[in-house]
Amino acid sequence: MYIIGINLQAICYRNTKTTIPGWVDNIHKEQPRGYAYETDTHFVHFYGRDNRFYVISPGLTVLEKKHGSLEDWVKRVFEANHIAPMIMDVGHTKDGVWRPGLYFQEELIQGLDITRIQQRSAEQALRVLVEKLDEILLYIEPDKAGLDSYSHKTRELLILSCTELENQWKSFISKAGVGPINGRMFTTQDYVKLLKPLCLKEFQVKLRNYDSVPILQPFNDWDIASPTQSLFWYDAYNKTKHDRDKHFNSSKLINVMLSVAANLVLFCIQFGPFHLLNETKTLSTIVNQTFEIEMVNCDVNRFYIPLVLLPNNTRADLLCYDSFREGHIQRWEVDPLVI
């Protein structure tokens, strides 16, 4: 028999101290983020990182029998500060939108409501883009002058990359069940609505071994008030696609790089970053050789927090254990995507 949580509102905070009996006293230095909620009988805490992909660690689950308030507990045990409420209910995800809290492949598939066939198809499409960019970099050095260079090859890749991006945007809008504003076809006025729900501004991409290339944050300047012009590399794609003679120079290398980076970001959001970066497949190899992807300035309040189901005989004392390995993590409840 299991004790189901009655308070599914979690809090997040920063850990500044470790007081768990039998554990080293510096866990909070490597795992400075904390997330906690309460079940019928216990307080539950997860440690989490604050770099790259902000991994939340069910392998470092802390329990103690309830006494007092949850906020008082995290202050006493972890000397928590910057305490704030989480937005998502414990154990819930958004359909098709990865956030920290999902890690292992099986829970990614279940929590994102995706299939391996969808993932494989997206991998193939992304591989084409990355390999074409890698080929271009054999001939153009991306220094200041090179980033402004353009050719039929860069134009070809910019069009292909942005076409694939539109396909991904439409997939998200389809999940949300929203039709085009103009009633005919989707435009940037529709696509820009995905900016906040997908947390697109949190991702950045660096090119390894090319110090002259700026950090690529493809969605950083996207603005609902000017949804096309503010996404300047996408605007460049539209111009060079429809009028090559006049806008051939819009297909410059930096715009191509930003469009490929945007596809990397969308892949991470749809399927999570770990399968892309941690596998030994050809795609993972070339991505890791070429790019470094990470999250910055994250809204941690929107992360996903696993729901732990505790057996009746759970110990009352303060302890740390691996709730995932013990099979205490419940299946995720997938909420509809709303834009």
Residue pairs with C-beta under 8 A, 6 or more apart in sequence:
1 311
1 312
2 309
2 310
2 311
2 312
3 39
3 40
3 41
3 42
3 309
3 310
3 311
3 312
3 314
4 39
4 40
4 309
5 37
5 38
5 39
5 40
5 90
5 91
5 307
5 308
5 309
6 38
6 39
6 40
7 37
7 38
7 39
7 70
8 37
8 89
8 90
8 91
8 307
9 37
9 85
9 86
9 89
9 90
10 35
10 36
10 37
10 85
10 86
10 90
10 305
11 35
11 36
11 37
11 70
11 71
11 74
11 83
11 84
11 85
11 86
12 33
12 34
12 35
12 83
12 84
12 85
12 86
12 300
12 301
12 303
13 33
13 34
13 35
13 36
13 74
13 78
13 80
13 81
13 82
13 83
13 84
14 32
14 33
14 34
14 80
14 81
14 82
15 27
15 28
15 31
15 32
15 33
15 34
15 47
15 78
15 79
15 80
16 28
16 32
16 78
16 79
16 80
16 81
17 28
17 78
17 79
18 24
18 25
18 26
18 27
18 28
18 78
19 25
19 76
19 77
19 78
19 318
20 27
20 62
20 77
20 318
20 319
20 320
21 317
21 318
21 319
23 320
27 47
27 60
28 47
28 78
30 49
31 47
31 48
31 49
31 57
31 60
32 48
32 49
32 50
33 47
33 48
33 49
33 50
33 54
33 56
33 300
34 45
34 46
34 47
34 48
34 74
34 78
34 80
35 45
35 46
35 48
35 56
35 86
35 303
35 305
36 43
36 44
36 45
36 46
36 70
36 73
36 74
37 43
37 44
37 70
37 90
37 305
38 44
38 66
38 70
39 308
39 310
41 65
41 66
41 310
41 314
42 63
42 64
42 65
42 66
42 310
42 314
43 63
43 64
43 65
43 66
43 70
43 73
43 74
44 61
44 62
44 63
44 308
44 310
45 61
45 62
45 63
45 74
45 77
45 78
46 56
46 57
46 58
46 60
46 61
46 62
46 305
46 306
47 56
47 57
47 60
47 62
48 54
48 55
48 56
48 57
48 100
48 303
49 55
49 57
51 294
52 294
52 295
53 100
53 273
53 274
53 294
53 295
54 100
54 295
54 298
54 300
54 303
55 100
55 103
56 100
56 101
56 103
56 303
56 304
56 305
56 306
58 306
58 308
58 322
58 323
58 324
58 329
59 322
59 323
59 324
59 325
60 320
60 322
61 308
61 320
61 321
61 322
61 323
61 328
62 77
62 318
62 319
62 320
63 310
63 314
63 315
63 318
63 319
63 320
63 321
64 73
64 77
64 316
64 317
64 318
64 319
65 316
65 317
66 73
67 73
71 80
71 83
74 80
74 83
75 83
77 318
84 301
85 301
86 301
86 302
86 303
86 305
87 301
87 302
88 94
88 99
88 302
88 303
88 304
88 305
89 333
90 305
90 306
90 307
91 305
91 306
91 307
91 330
91 332
91 333
92 304
92 332
92 333
92 334
92 335
93 99
93 101
93 102
93 111
93 112
93 304
93 332
93 333
93 334
93 335
94 197
94 334
94 335
94 336
94 337
95 112
95 113
95 175
95 334
95 335
95 336
95 337
96 112
96 113
96 114
96 171
96 172
96 175
96 270
96 337
97 112
97 172
97 197
97 198
97 269
97 270
97 337
98 108
98 112
98 268
98 269
98 270
98 271
98 272
98 273
99 199
99 302
99 303
99 304
100 295
100 298
100 300
100 303
100 304
101 303
101 304
101 305
101 306
102 108
102 111
102 112
102 272
102 304
102 332
103 272
103 274
104 324
105 274
105 275
107 329
107 332
108 114
108 271
108 272
108 274
108 275
109 115
109 116
109 119
110 331
110 332
111 304
111 332
111 334
112 270
112 271
112 272
112 334
113 334
114 270
114 271
119 271
119 275
122 168
122 267
122 270
122 271
123 267
123 276
123 281
123 283
125 164
125 167
126 164
126 263
126 264
126 267
126 276
126 283
127 282
127 283
127 286
128 160
129 157
129 160
129 161
129 164
129 260
129 263
130 260
130 264
130 283
130 286
130 287
130 290
131 286
132 153
132 156
132 157
132 160
133 157
133 256
133 257
133 260
133 290
134 286
134 290
136 153
136 154
136 157
136 253
136 256
140 146
140 149
140 151
140 154
140 253
142 207
142 210
142 212
142 213
142 253
142 254
142 257
143 212
144 212
146 212
146 253
147 212
147 213
147 252
147 253
147 254
147 257
148 252
148 253
148 254
149 252
149 253
150 248
150 249
150 250
150 251
150 252
150 253
151 251
154 251
154 252
154 253
154 255
154 256
155 240
155 244
155 248
155 251
157 256
157 259
157 260
158 233
158 236
158 237
158 240
158 251
158 255
158 256
158 259
159 237
159 240
159 241
161 237
161 256
161 259
161 260
161 262
161 263
162 234
162 237
162 241
162 259
164 263
165 234
165 259
165 262
165 263
165 266
166 186
166 191
168 263
168 266
168 267
168 270
169 186
169 190
169 191
169 194
169 266
170 186
171 270
172 194
172 198
172 337
172 339
173 186
173 190
173 191
173 193
173 194
173 339
175 336
175 337
176 197
176 336
176 337
176 338
176 339
177 336
178 190
178 193
178 339
180 186
180 187
180 190
181 187
181 189
181 190
182 189
187 227
187 228
188 227
188 228
188 231
188 234
189 227
191 227
192 222
192 223
192 224
192 227
192 231
193 224
193 339
194 200
194 339
195 201
195 219
195 222
195 224
197 337
197 338
197 339
198 266
198 269
199 269
199 298
199 299
199 302
200 219
200 222
200 265
200 269
201 217
201 219
201 220
201 222
201 297
202 295
202 296
202 297
202 298
202 299
203 217
203 219
203 265
203 268
203 269
203 293
203 294
203 295
203 296
204 215
204 216
204 217
204 293
204 294
204 295
204 296
205 215
205 216
205 217
205 218
205 261
205 264
205 265
205 291
205 292
205 293
206 213
206 215
206 216
206 291
206 292
206 293
206 294
207 213
207 216
207 257
207 290
207 291
208 289
208 290
208 291
208 292
213 257
216 257
216 258
216 261
218 231
218 233
218 258
218 259
218 261
218 262
218 265
219 231
219 262
219 265
221 230
221 231
221 232
222 230
222 231
223 230
228 234
228 235
228 238
229 235
232 255
233 254
233 255
233 258
233 259
233 262
234 259
236 247
236 250
236 251
236 252
236 255
237 250
237 251
237 255
237 259
239 246
239 247
239 250
240 247
240 248
240 250
240 251
261 291
264 276
264 287
264 291
264 293
265 293
267 276
268 276
268 293
273 293
276 283
276 284
276 287
277 284
277 287
277 288
277 293
278 284
287 293
304 332
306 323
306 324
306 329
306 330
306 332
307 329
307 330
308 323
308 328
308 329
308 330
309 328
309 329
309 330
310 328
311 328
323 329
